[in-house]
Structure formats: C-alpha cells, structure tokens
Amino acid sequence: MLLAACSSSPTEAPAGAASGAATAPAELPGQALFATNCAICHGPDGKRGLNGAHDLTKSNLNQMGRVYMVTNGLGQMPAFKGQLTPEQIEQVASYSLTLK
C-alpha cells in the first residue's frame, strides 16, 4: 500500500485501479432535465402516471411526437417551450425513449 502513495503524481490512480468504481454510471443527455421537469408526474422511470400523466414506457410516440408534446403540451401536460430550449427539449425527448 505504501508504494501506491509514492506515485509520481498525487492525482494519478494506482495502476489497475478502476477509476470511478464507486460512482454512478454517466448521466445521459436529458436525464437531469427529465428528473427536474418530468419525473414529478411521470416518475423517474416514466411509469408513475401522477395527475393523469401517461406511462412513457408504453407510449407509441416517436422522437418527433415527444418533442411536439414537450414543446406544446396537451391536456394536463404543460408546454415547456418557454422553459426549455429546443435543444433541451430534444434531449428530454431522447432520454424518455430510453425508459423501459
């Protein structure tokens, strides 16, 4: 163990050490936006259905349909075009398609 402490660089991980082994997997684009804006009704896994929100894992909407829904809203779902940029809306829609 003492040899590892004698590394030439204090920030260098010992050879063979898995960097970030205790950290969570990398976040997908749109995941944080989904957690902040969508999970309250759809749930973190897209299945919640609070306030009449649809189960996103069973939705037949493709990327374009989801972008439209997030942008313009429908029924109980609010429009996010004033709160998120078009790029953020694309990211949230893409992320929602990864939910299983």
C-alpha positions, 0 to 999 in steps of 0.5 A: 500500500505504501508504494501506491502513495509514492506515485509520481503524481498525487492525482494519478490512480494506482495502476489497475485501479478502476477509476470511478468504481464507486460512482454512478454510471454517466448521466445521459443527455436529458436525464437531469432535465427529465428528473427536474421537469418530468419525473414529478408526474411521470416518475423517474422511470416514466411509469408513475402516471401522477395527475393523469400523466401517461406511462412513457414506457408504453407510449407509441410516440416517436422522437418527433411526437415527444418533442411536439408534446414537450414543446406544446403540451396537451391536456394536463401536460404543460408546454415547456417551450418557454422553459426549455430550449429546443435543444433541451427539449430534444434531449428530454425527448431522447432520454424518455425513449430510453425508459423501459 
